[in-house]
Amino acid sequence: LRMKDDGNLKFKGGKLKEAEGLYRDGLSHLDTVKNENQGLLDLKKTILLNLSTVLNKAGEYKQVLVNCTHALDIDEKSVKGYFLRSQANKAMQQYEEAVMDIKEAIKLSPADKSFREEFETLKAMKKKHNAGY
């Protein structure tokens, strides 16, 4: 928990590599815990998503896909997991996957207008990409 909190402070201060290291250390420590409980799983999901935010900014999109998928395995209703994975897929020009993930985010958070705007952007990018532009 302390590593997550310290990572959050580093992230807010723009120290992405330091935040990434703290999040990775936190995950390593969580992996040594023998008795998983819901609190531990929730913390793991949060750290995976925070790490994914950092990695999206660093351009490490494949790792974002892995981390978000692990987070979604823990909580299939994680709006942030679908959104971050959508952003990584978008950056990798995997528009079909990006659209599917943003649709899931919209289903889980229908009042969020930014998701609908992103959906429209992704649809247009997908159409343009498929047309060969």
LUMVOFI-921512 format. One record per residue: residue in three letters; x, y, z of N, C-alpha, C, O in turn. Coordinates in nm, 2 decimals, m for minus. Example, Ala and Ser with C-alpha at 12.3 -4.5 7.8 and 13.67 -1.06 7.14 Angstrom:
# residues 2
ALA 1.32 m0.57 0.78 1.23 m0.45 0.78 1.32 m0.33 0.78 1.42 m0.33 0.85
SER 1.28 m0.22 0.71 1.37 m0.11 0.71 1.29 0.00 0.79 1.34 0.11 0.80
This chain:
# residues 133
LEU 0.08 m0.12 0.00 0.00 0.00 0.00 0.09 0.13 0.00 0.06 0.22 m0.07
ARG 0.20 0.12 0.08 0.29 0.23 0.08 0.35 0.26 m0.05 0.37 0.37 m0.09
MET 0.39 0.15 m0.12 0.46 0.16 m0.25 0.36 0.22 m0.35 0.40 0.30 m0.43
LYS 0.23 0.18 m0.34 0.13 0.24 m0.43 0.12 0.39 m0.41 0.12 0.47 m0.50
ASP 0.11 0.42 m0.28 0.09 0.57 m0.24 0.22 0.65 m0.28 0.20 0.76 m0.33
ASP 0.34 0.59 m0.26 0.46 0.66 m0.30 0.47 0.67 m0.45 0.51 0.77 m0.50
GLY 0.42 0.57 m0.52 0.42 0.57 m0.67 0.33 0.68 m0.72 0.36 0.75 m0.81
ASN 0.21 0.69 m0.65 0.11 0.80 m0.69 0.18 0.94 m0.67 0.15 1.02 m0.76
LEU 0.25 0.96 m0.56 0.32 1.09 m0.54 0.42 1.11 m0.65 0.43 1.23 m0.70
LYS 0.50 1.01 m0.69 0.60 1.03 m0.79 0.53 1.06 m0.93 0.57 1.15 m1.00
PHE 0.42 0.99 m0.95 0.34 1.01 m1.08 0.29 1.16 m1.08 0.31 1.22 m1.18
LYS 0.23 1.20 m0.97 0.18 1.34 m0.97 0.29 1.44 m0.99 0.27 1.55 m1.04
GLY 0.41 1.40 m0.94 0.53 1.49 m0.95 0.60 1.48 m1.09 0.70 1.55 m1.11
GLY 0.54 1.40 m1.18 0.60 1.38 m1.31 0.72 1.29 m1.32 0.78 1.29 m1.42
LYS 0.74 1.22 m1.21 0.86 1.13 m1.21 0.81 0.99 m1.25 0.79 0.90 m1.16
LEU 0.79 0.97 m1.38 0.72 0.85 m1.42 0.80 0.72 m1.40 0.75 0.62 m1.36
LYS 0.93 0.73 m1.43 1.02 0.61 m1.41 1.02 0.57 m1.26 1.02 0.45 m1.23
GLU 1.03 0.66 m1.17 1.03 0.63 m1.03 0.89 0.57 m0.99 0.89 0.48 m0.91
ALA 0.79 0.63 m1.04 0.65 0.57 m1.01 0.64 0.43 m1.06 0.59 0.34 m0.99
GLU 0.69 0.41 m1.19 0.69 0.28 m1.24 0.76 0.18 m1.15 0.71 0.07 m1.13
GLY 0.88 0.21 m1.11 0.96 0.13 m1.02 0.88 0.09 m0.89 0.88 m0.02 m0.85
LEU 0.82 0.19 m0.83 0.75 0.17 m0.71 0.63 0.08 m0.73 0.60 m0.01 m0.65
TYR 0.56 0.10 m0.84 0.44 0.01 m0.87 0.49 m0.13 m0.90 0.43 m0.23 m0.85
ARG 0.60 m0.15 m0.97 0.65 m0.28 m1.00 0.69 m0.35 m0.87 0.67 m0.47 m0.85
ASP 0.76 m0.27 m0.78 0.80 m0.33 m0.65 0.68 m0.37 m0.57 0.68 m0.48 m0.50
GLY 0.57 m0.29 m0.57 0.45 m0.32 m0.50 0.39 m0.45 m0.55 0.34 m0.53 m0.47
LEU 0.39 m0.47 m0.68 0.33 m0.59 m0.74 0.42 m0.71 m0.70 0.36 m0.82 m0.67
SER 0.55 m0.69 m0.70 0.64 m0.80 m0.66 0.61 m0.85 m0.52 0.61 m0.97 m0.48
HIS 0.59 m0.75 m0.43 0.56 m0.78 m0.29 0.42 m0.85 m0.28 0.41 m0.95 m0.20
LEU 0.33 m0.81 m0.35 0.20 m0.87 m0.35 0.20 m1.01 m0.39 0.13 m1.10 m0.35
ASP 0.29 m1.04 m0.49 0.30 m1.18 m0.54 0.36 m1.27 m0.44 0.34 m1.40 m0.46
THR 0.42 m1.22 m0.33 0.48 m1.31 m0.23 0.37 m1.35 m0.12 0.40 m1.44 m0.04
VAL 0.26 m1.28 m0.12 0.16 m1.30 m0.02 0.09 m1.44 m0.05 0.05 m1.46 m0.16
LYS 0.09 m1.52 0.05 0.03 m1.66 0.03 m0.12 m1.66 0.03 m0.18 m1.73 m0.05
ASN m0.18 m1.59 0.12 m0.33 m1.59 0.14 m0.39 m1.47 0.07 m0.40 m1.36 0.13
GLU m0.44 m1.49 m0.05 m0.50 m1.38 m0.12 m0.64 m1.36 m0.07 m0.71 m1.45 m0.03
ASN m0.68 m1.23 m0.05 m0.81 m1.20 m0.01 m0.86 m1.08 m0.10 m0.78 m1.03 m0.18
GLN m0.98 m1.04 m0.08 m1.04 m0.94 m0.17 m0.96 m0.81 m0.16 m0.94 m0.74 m0.26
GLY m0.92 m0.77 m0.04 m0.84 m0.65 m0.02 m0.71 m0.65 m0.10 m0.67 m0.55 m0.16
LEU m0.65 m0.76 m0.09 m0.52 m0.78 m0.17 m0.54 m0.77 m0.32 m0.47 m0.71 m0.39
LEU m0.65 m0.84 m0.36 m0.68 m0.84 m0.51 m0.72 m0.70 m0.55 m0.68 m0.66 m0.66
ASP m0.79 m0.62 m0.47 m0.83 m0.49 m0.51 m0.70 m0.40 m0.52 m0.69 m0.32 m0.61
LEU m0.61 m0.42 m0.42 m0.48 m0.34 m0.43 m0.40 m0.38 m0.55 m0.34 m0.29 m0.62
LYS m0.40 m0.51 m0.58 m0.32 m0.55 m0.70 m0.38 m0.49 m0.83 m0.31 m0.44 m0.91
LYS m0.51 m0.49 m0.84 m0.58 m0.43 m0.95 m0.55 m0.28 m0.96 m0.51 m0.23 m1.07
THR m0.55 m0.21 m0.85 m0.52 m0.07 m0.85 m0.38 m0.04 m0.90 m0.35 0.05 m0.98
ILE m0.28 m0.12 m0.85 m0.14 m0.10 m0.89 m0.12 m0.14 m1.03 m0.05 m0.06 m1.10
LEU m0.19 m0.24 m1.08 m0.18 m0.28 m1.22 m0.23 m0.16 m1.31 m0.17 m0.13 m1.41
LEU m0.34 m0.10 m1.27 m0.40 0.01 m1.35 m0.31 0.13 m1.34 m0.29 0.21 m1.44
ASN m0.26 0.16 m1.22 m0.17 0.28 m1.21 m0.04 0.26 m1.29 0.00 0.35 m1.36
LEU 0.01 0.14 m1.29 0.13 0.11 m1.37 0.10 0.12 m1.52 0.18 0.17 m1.60
SER m0.02 0.08 m1.56 m0.07 0.09 m1.70 m0.08 0.23 m1.74 m0.04 0.27 m1.85
THR m0.12 0.32 m1.65 m0.13 0.46 m1.68 0.01 0.52 m1.71 0.03 0.59 m1.81
VAL 0.11 0.48 m1.63 0.25 0.52 m1.65 0.30 0.46 m1.78 0.36 0.53 m1.86
LEU 0.28 0.34 m1.81 0.33 0.27 m1.93 0.27 0.32 m2.05 0.33 0.33 m2.16
ASN 0.14 0.36 m2.05 0.08 0.42 m2.17 0.15 0.55 m2.20 0.18 0.58 m2.32
LYS 0.19 0.63 m2.10 0.26 0.76 m2.12 0.40 0.73 m2.18 0.45 0.81 m2.25
ALA 0.46 0.61 m2.14 0.59 0.58 m2.18 0.59 0.51 m2.31 0.70 0.48 m2.37
GLY 0.48 0.48 m2.37 0.47 0.41 m2.50 0.49 0.26 m2.49 0.52 0.20 m2.59
GLU 0.48 0.20 m2.37 0.50 0.06 m2.36 0.36 m0.01 m2.36 0.31 m0.06 m2.26
TYR 0.30 m0.01 m2.48 0.16 m0.05 m2.50 0.14 m0.20 m2.48 0.03 m0.23 m2.43
LYS 0.23 m0.28 m2.52 0.21 m0.42 m2.51 0.20 m0.46 m2.36 0.11 m0.55 m2.32
GLN 0.28 m0.40 m2.28 0.27 m0.42 m2.13 0.14 m0.37 m2.07 0.09 m0.43 m1.98
VAL 0.09 m0.26 m2.13 m0.04 m0.21 m2.08 m0.15 m0.31 m2.11 m0.23 m0.34 m2.02
LEU m0.14 m0.37 m2.23 m0.24 m0.47 m2.26 m0.24 m0.59 m2.16 m0.34 m0.63 m2.11
VAL m0.12 m0.63 m2.13 m0.10 m0.75 m2.03 m0.16 m0.70 m1.89 m0.23 m0.78 m1.83
ASN m0.11 m0.59 m1.84 m0.15 m0.54 m1.71 m0.30 m0.52 m1.70 m0.36 m0.56 m1.60
CYS m0.36 m0.46 m1.80 m0.50 m0.43 m1.80 m0.58 m0.56 m1.80 m0.69 m0.57 m1.74
THR m0.54 m0.66 m1.88 m0.60 m0.78 m1.89 m0.60 m0.85 m1.75 m0.70 m0.91 m1.71
HIS m0.48 m0.85 m1.68 m0.47 m0.90 m1.55 m0.57 m0.83 m1.45 m0.64 m0.89 m1.37
ALA m0.58 m0.70 m1.46 m0.67 m0.62 m1.38 m0.81 m0.66 m1.40 m0.89 m0.67 m1.31
LEU m0.84 m0.68 m1.53 m0.98 m0.72 m1.57 m1.01 m0.86 m1.53 m1.13 m0.89 m1.50
ASP m0.91 m0.95 m1.52 m0.93 m1.08 m1.46 m0.97 m1.07 m1.31 m1.05 m1.15 m1.27
ILE m0.92 m0.97 m1.24 m0.95 m0.95 m1.10 m1.09 m0.89 m1.09 m1.17 m0.93 m1.01
ASP m1.12 m0.79 m1.18 m1.24 m0.72 m1.17 m1.29 m0.69 m1.31 m1.25 m0.59 m1.37
GLU m1.38 m0.77 m1.36 m1.43 m0.76 m1.49 m1.52 m0.63 m1.52 m1.56 m0.60 m1.63
LYS m1.54 m0.56 m1.41 m1.62 m0.43 m1.42 m1.53 m0.31 m1.40 m1.58 m0.20 m1.37
SER m1.40 m0.32 m1.43 m1.31 m0.21 m1.41 m1.32 m0.12 m1.53 m1.26 m0.15 m1.64
VAL m1.38 m0.01 m1.52 m1.40 0.09 m1.63 m1.26 0.14 m1.67 m1.23 0.15 m1.79
LYS m1.17 0.17 m1.57 m1.04 0.21 m1.60 m0.96 0.11 m1.68 m0.88 0.15 m1.76
GLY m0.98 m0.02 m1.64 m0.91 m0.12 m1.71 m0.94 m0.13 m1.86 m0.85 m0.14 m1.95
TYR m1.07 m0.12 m1.89 m1.11 m0.11 m2.03 m1.07 0.01 m2.10 m1.02 0.01 m2.22
PHE m1.07 0.13 m2.03 m1.03 0.25 m2.10 m0.88 0.25 m2.13 m0.84 0.29 m2.24
LEU m0.80 0.21 m2.03 m0.66 0.21 m2.05 m0.62 0.11 m2.16 m0.53 0.14 m2.24
ARG m0.68 0.00 m2.16 m0.65 m0.10 m2.27 m0.69 m0.05 m2.40 m0.63 m0.07 m2.50
SER m0.81 0.02 m2.41 m0.85 0.08 m2.53 m0.75 0.18 m2.58 m0.72 0.19 m2.70
GLN m0.69 0.26 m2.49 m0.59 0.36 m2.53 m0.47 0.30 m2.59 m0.41 0.34 m2.68
ALA m0.42 0.19 m2.52 m0.31 0.12 m2.57 m0.33 0.05 m2.71 m0.25 0.06 m2.80
ASN m0.45 m0.01 m2.73 m0.48 m0.06 m2.86 m0.49 0.04 m2.96 m0.45 0.02 m3.08
LYS m0.55 0.16 m2.93 m0.55 0.27 m3.02 m0.41 0.31 m3.07 m0.39 0.33 m3.18
ALA m0.32 0.32 m2.97 m0.19 0.36 m3.00 m0.11 0.26 m3.09 m0.03 0.30 m3.17
MET m0.16 0.14 m3.08 m0.10 0.03 m3.16 m0.17 0.01 m3.29 m0.15 m0.09 m3.37
GLN m0.27 0.10 m3.32 m0.36 0.09 m3.44 m0.43 m0.04 m3.44 m0.46 m0.09 m3.55
GLN m0.47 m0.09 m3.33 m0.56 m0.21 m3.32 m0.70 m0.16 m3.29 m0.74 m0.17 m3.17
TYR m0.76 m0.10 m3.39 m0.88 m0.03 m3.37 m1.00 m0.11 m3.33 m1.08 m0.07 m3.25
GLU m1.01 m0.23 m3.38 m1.12 m0.32 m3.35 m1.12 m0.35 m3.20 m1.22 m0.34 m3.14
GLU m1.00 m0.38 m3.15 m0.99 m0.41 m3.00 m1.02 m0.29 m2.92 m1.08 m0.29 m2.82
ALA m0.97 m0.17 m2.97 m0.99 m0.05 m2.90 m1.14 m0.01 m2.89 m1.19 0.03 m2.79
VAL m1.21 m0.04 m3.00 m1.35 m0.01 m3.00 m1.43 m0.10 m2.91 m1.51 m0.06 m2.83
MET m1.39 m0.23 m2.91 m1.45 m0.33 m2.81 m1.44 m0.29 m2.67 m1.53 m0.29 m2.59
ASP m1.31 m0.24 m2.63 m1.29 m0.20 m2.50 m1.36 m0.07 m2.46 m1.41 m0.06 m2.35
ILE m1.37 0.02 m2.55 m1.43 0.15 m2.51 m1.59 0.12 m2.50 m1.65 0.19 m2.42
LYS m1.64 0.03 m2.58 m1.78 m0.01 m2.57 m1.81 m0.07 m2.43 m1.91 m0.04 m2.37
GLU m1.71 m0.15 m2.38 m1.73 m0.20 m2.24 m1.73 m0.09 m2.14 m1.81 m0.09 m2.04
ALA m1.64 0.00 m2.16 m1.63 0.12 m2.06 m1.76 0.19 m2.06 m1.81 0.24 m1.96
ILE m1.82 0.21 m2.18 m1.95 0.28 m2.19 m2.06 0.21 m2.12 m2.14 0.27 m2.06
LYS m2.06 0.08 m2.14 m2.16 m0.01 m2.08 m2.16 0.01 m1.92 m2.26 0.02 m1.86
LEU m2.03 0.01 m1.87 m2.02 0.02 m1.73 m2.03 0.16 m1.67 m2.07 0.18 m1.56
SER m2.01 0.26 m1.76 m2.02 0.40 m1.72 m2.09 0.48 m1.82 m2.03 0.57 m1.89
PRO m2.22 0.46 m1.84 m2.30 0.52 m1.96 m2.31 0.67 m1.95 m2.33 0.74 m2.05
ALA m2.29 0.73 m1.83 m2.30 0.87 m1.82 m2.18 0.95 m1.86 m2.18 1.07 m1.87
ASP m2.07 0.88 m1.88 m1.94 0.94 m1.91 m1.93 0.98 m2.06 m1.92 0.89 m2.14
LYS m1.95 1.11 m2.08 m1.95 1.16 m2.22 m1.82 1.14 m2.29 m1.81 1.12 m2.41
SER m1.71 1.15 m2.22 m1.58 1.13 m2.28 m1.56 1.00 m2.34 m1.49 0.98 m2.44
PHE m1.62 0.89 m2.28 m1.61 0.76 m2.34 m1.69 0.76 m2.48 m1.64 0.70 m2.57
ARG m1.80 0.82 m2.48 m1.88 0.82 m2.61 m1.80 0.90 m2.72 m1.80 0.86 m2.83
GLU m1.74 1.01 m2.68 m1.66 1.09 m2.77 m1.54 1.00 m2.82 m1.51 1.01 m2.94
GLU m1.48 0.93 m2.73 m1.36 0.85 m2.77 m1.41 0.73 m2.86 m1.34 0.70 m2.96
PHE m1.53 0.68 m2.84 m1.59 0.58 m2.92 m1.60 0.63 m3.07 m1.57 0.57 m3.16
GLU m1.66 0.75 m3.08 m1.67 0.81 m3.21 m1.54 0.84 m3.28 m1.53 0.81 m3.40
THR m1.44 0.88 m3.20 m1.31 0.90 m3.26 m1.25 0.77 m3.31 m1.19 0.76 m3.42
LEU m1.26 0.66 m3.23 m1.21 0.53 m3.26 m1.28 0.48 m3.39 m1.22 0.42 m3.47
LYS m1.41 0.49 m3.39 m1.49 0.45 m3.51 m1.43 0.51 m3.64 m1.41 0.45 m3.74
ALA m1.41 0.64 m3.63 m1.36 0.72 m3.75 m1.22 0.67 m3.78 m1.18 0.65 m3.90
MET m1.13 0.65 m3.68 m1.00 0.60 m3.71 m1.00 0.46 m3.77 m0.92 0.43 m3.86
LYS m1.09 0.38 m3.72 m1.10 0.24 m3.77 m1.14 0.24 m3.91 m1.09 0.17 m4.00
LYS m1.24 0.33 m3.94 m1.29 0.34 m4.08 m1.18 0.39 m4.17 m1.16 0.33 m4.28
LYS m1.11 0.49 m4.13 m1.00 0.55 m4.21 m0.89 0.44 m4.23 m0.84 0.43 m4.34
HIS m0.86 0.37 m4.13 m0.75 0.27 m4.13 m0.79 0.16 m4.23 m0.71 0.11 m4.31
ASN m0.92 0.11 m4.22 m0.96 0.00 m4.30 m0.97 0.05 m4.45 m0.97 m0.04 m4.54
ALA m0.99 0.18 m4.47 m1.00 0.23 m4.61 m0.86 0.24 m4.67 m0.84 0.27 m4.79
GLY m0.75 0.22 m4.59 m0.62 0.22 m4.64 m0.55 0.36 m4.64 m0.45 0.38 m4.71
TYR m0.60 0.45 m4.56 m0.54 0.59 m4.55 m0.43 0.59 m4.46 m0.36 0.69 m4.44
